[in-house]
């Protein structure tokens, strides 16, 4: 009888331990953005023009980000803070910008994102102007 009680207690504790391991915790570890990513930025404008350049985007544990810039503004760069949700990232750029280029080229505002291993895809269709995409790999 005692062995049955001990077995029942053991399996109850084991079951509670296994169930307390939430898969959402594992997902957050997988989707932790901290680190440096390199890849390609591409914008496809609604008139058919397409521009691409290399880009680097860095994220840190304080929810800060920094995106590299190119002289031709493809992309323009950006840095500040971000908030990540299930499938979107909202970027809050802190820079003051001149008005001589498409401000959608700044990594700012809401983007969709997906992670597949070390691959990070960030994209947005902005203001019916174009489709802005960052195809990145974690270093």
Number of C-alpha atoms within 10 A of each C-alpha: 6 7 8 9 10 11 12 12 12 12 12 12 12 12 11 11 10 10 10 9 10 9 9 9 10 10 10 11 9 13 17 13 20 15 13 17 22 20 18 17 21 20 24 16 16 12 8 8 9 13 13 15 16 17 22 20 22 17 20 14 10 9 14 17 23 18 20 19 20 12 7 10 16 21 29 20 20 23 21 17 18 18 12 17 9 10 11 16 19 16 22 18 19 11 11 7 11 7 7 7 13 12 14 19 21 23 27 20 14 19 21 17 18 15 16 10 10 13 15 20 17 20 21 18 18 15 8 8 14 19 17 24 22 27 17 22 19 17 11
